[in-house]
């Protein structure tokens, strides 16, 4: 069984063009192998518990992280392409939504994530391949086949590293959330040397984005592209360089504008979780737009009370960062 899938994984049907694809991908389209690497990461996390691969934001983000390691910044990946076209390799089976069976059978290409979501519930693996994906050792073998077959030596180490970062950062994010739920917010989740900085950064971001469901705590904006790109960042209340604290109580999910405004002390949060706006926001030639309307509004926190910002951390921000005058 393993021998069959290692052979099939090494012979995926991919576009080949030296003018279109870089030497790092051996001049072949990297979409299919990168999608399979991302799917295996979801299995490693324990996020897949049945034989159905869904088009989730997490899958989109993992695909994008891998893509960024091997492709130039001006060339964006499209998750819809490999998700649809992997069916031609005959171990990946699209599961149509009720009423869309005829359309799926007749169409030869879907390039839009939205259209793909409207058409399919997800994809099912061969039962034998699903069993292999559930095994750590089998995944490692198949992962190695993909990386060595489709990527040049200089890209292989980057992809191996990214796979490690993805799984470890997920584990770190879960530890952060679980510790907060146990109301141990004053404790650091782990010795900071336990995880690499890049793992901590990605894990903290994942924890905060998950807790706030991709919504900005200050302005309430929630924008999520079909392929998993989100408008929010994970913001520390007391900066990491001072606190070395990634607990969810020391963070909020903020859109890029609110993140900058908060870090610059032009906005803060009161002890009653109300937004405070600095007078400096409207001085000089500033045109702060909708930011001036946020003052006095309640923040939008996580559904779980244990994941809300810590009042002591907010007090520190008001005393040390917020521009009161």
N, C-alpha and C positions, 0 to 999 in steps of 0.2 A: 504493500500500500504506500509506504513512504517513498519507495523508489519511483513509483508512478508519478507522484506529485512533485518530487524534486525534478523529474524530467519535464513535466508540464510547466512548472514554475520557471524553468530555464528557457522555455520556448514560448513565452507569451507573445501574442500577436500585437506588435507595436509598430508605430510609424518610424521609419528610418530615413533620416535626411541630414547629411553633414551641414547643409546650409541653415537648417531649422533648429537642430539640437546640438548642444555643446559637447566638447570632448569628455566632460565629466560624466555625461550620461551615455558615453560610447556612441554618440550621434543618434540616439534613439529616444523616442518620447518616453519620459519617465513616469507618466501618470499611473499606469497600472501597478508597477512594483511599489510606488510610493503609497498608493491606496492600500495595497495588501500589507505593507509595513504598519500603516496606521491602524488597520483592522486588528492586526496581531497585538498592537499595544492595548487596544480596548479589551482583548481577551486577557492579556497579562494583568490589567487592572482589575479584572473581574466584572467589568461593565457589561459584558455580553453573557447572558445566562440562558439564552435559547438560540436556536439556529435561525436567527433573523438579524441581519445587519441593517440598521436603520440609518437614515440620513440625519444625524444629530449634529448640533453645533460642535460637540466634542470631536467627532470624527472629522469635521471640516477643519478644525483648528490643528489637529494632529497632522493631517495631510499638508496643511499650509506650512507647518514647522519643518517638515521634511523637505518640502519644495524649496524653502528658503535656503536650505543647506547646500543645494546642488545647482540651483538655477539663478541666473542674473536677476537683479531687483526689478528690471523693467519687463520681465516676462512672468505674467501671472498664471497660476494654475487654475484649472477648472475641474472641480471634483465631479461634476455631472458626467464628464467624458469617460473617465475610467469606470465609474459606477455603472454606466449604461453598457459600455463596450466590453467589459469583462465577461459578459454573457457569451461572447464568441469563443472563449477559452473553455467553455463547457463544464466548468466546475462551479460557476457563479450563476445563480438562477434568479432572475428578477421576479418578484412576487407582485402581481398587479392588484391595484385596488378594485373592489367589486365594480363591475361595469366598464372597466378599462382594458379588459382582456384583448378585445379585437384591435384596439388602437395599438397596444403594446406589440402584438404580433405583427402588425402591418408596418410600424415605423422602423426606420433604419438608423435614426440618430436623434438623440435628445441632448441639446447643449445647455439647457437652462436647469438649474437646481429646482426652481419653482415648478417648472413643468414636470420634472422628474418626480418631485414630491406629490404632485397632483395625480401622477400616473401609477406609482408603485408604493407599496408599503415598505419595501426594502429589498434585500437580496438574501437568498438562502444558499448556503454552501452545500456541496456534496456531503452526505452524512459522514463518509469516511474522512473527508477533509475537516469537517467540524470537529471530529474526535481528535484529529492531529492538532488543531488549533487550541484545543482545551489542555494540551500537554505542554509544559514548559520546555522540555527537551526537544519535542518535535517542532515547536515553533522556532526554537533556536536554529535547528537544521534548515528549515524553510527560509528563515530570515537570511541566513548566510548565503543560500542559493540566490535569492533575489539581489542581495547587495553585490555579490561577486559577478553575477551574470550581466547586470545592467549598468554598473557604475565603475568608472575608472578608479585605480588604486587611491588616487588623491582624494576622492570623494567617499570612499568606503569607510574610512575611520570617522568622518563627520557623521555619517548616517548611523553607524554603530553607537557613537556618542549620543546622538539625538534620541535614539531609542531608549538608552539608559536614562537620559534626562526626563523623557516623557513619563516613564513608569515611576521613577523615583519622585518626581514632582507631584504626580497624582497621589502617591503614598503620603508625601509630606502634607498636601492639602487636606487629606482625610484626617491626618493626625491633628492638624490645626483645628479643624471643625469639631472633631470629637472631643478634644480637650476643652474647647469653649462650651460645648454642650454639657460637659461635666462640671461647668462653673469653676474652672481652675484658671481663670483669666489672668491671675497675678503670676502664674508660673510660666516660664519659658517652655515651649513644647519640647525642645530637645537642645542639647548642647549644639551651638551653631556650627561646630566642626563636623557634626554628623553628616550634614548634607553640603554639597558644593554650592557656592553662591548662585550659580545659574539654576540649580534645582530649587533652591529656596525662592528665588525670584519668580520662577514659573509656577511653583506650588502655591505661593502666597497669592499670586494673581488669580489662579484657578479657584482658590478657596473664596476669595472676595467676590469674584464675578458670579460664582455659583450661589453664594449666600444672598447676593442682591439681585439675582436673576437678570443680570445685564442692565440694570437700571441705575442711573446716577442718583446718589443719595441727596444731593442738593437741589438739582433742577428737575429731576424726575424723568429726564429723557431716556428712552430705551430704543436703541436701533441696533438691529442684528441682521447682517446680510445673510442670504440663503446659504452661503458656504461657510458660515460660522464666524465672520469677523464682527467684533462688537465695538461699540463706541466708547465703552468705559475702560478705565484703567483701575488697577488696585493701588490705592493711595495709603501710605502710612500716616497716621495722625502725629505721633512722635517719630521723627525720621529714624530710619534704621541705623544710621551712623551714630545716633545718640542712644537709642533704646535697645538695639539688637533684639527687637521683639516683633515677631510676625503673627502674634495672636490676633484673631479676627477683631477683638476688642480694640486693637490699635490700628484699625484700618477701616476704610470705606471704599465702595466702588464709586468712582467719579468720572464723568465725561472729561475729555481732554481739557476743555476750557475751565470747568470747575476745579479740576485737579491743579492746574496752574494757579488759579485764583486762590485756592486754599493754601497751597504751598507758599505763595507770596504774601500770605497774611491779609489778603483783601477780603476774605470771608472766613468765618469760623462757625462753631455750633455752640449754643448755650447749654446750660445744665438741664434745660427742659427740652432739649433736642430741637431748638428753633434755629434757623439760619440767621447769622449776624453778618451784616455787610459793613465794611470799613468806609469811613468818609472819604478815604483816598481813592476809592473806586471811581468817583465822579469828579476828581480834581483835574485841573489843567485841560489838556485836549483829549481826555479819555472819552470814549463813546461805548460804555459798557453794555448797552443794549438790554436784553432781558435780565441780566444779572441783578440790576437794581430792584427788580420786582420780587426777588427771592427773600429779602429781609423779613423776618417774622414768620415765615412759613416753616412748618414742621418738616424735618428731613424724612426721607422715604427709606426706612430701614428694612432689614431682612424680616421674613415671616417669623423666624424663630427669635424670641426675645433674647436668648443667651448669646446671639451673634451680633447684637447691637453694639455701637461704639461704647467704649469704657468711659465713664464720666471723668475719671481722673486724667485719662489721656486727653480728653477734650479740654479740661481745665488747663493742662500743660500748654496746649496749643494756644489758648486764649492769652495766657500769661507770656509766652515766649515767642510767638510767631504773629499773632493777630495785630494789625495796625489799628489801634483804637482812635488815633487822631490823624 
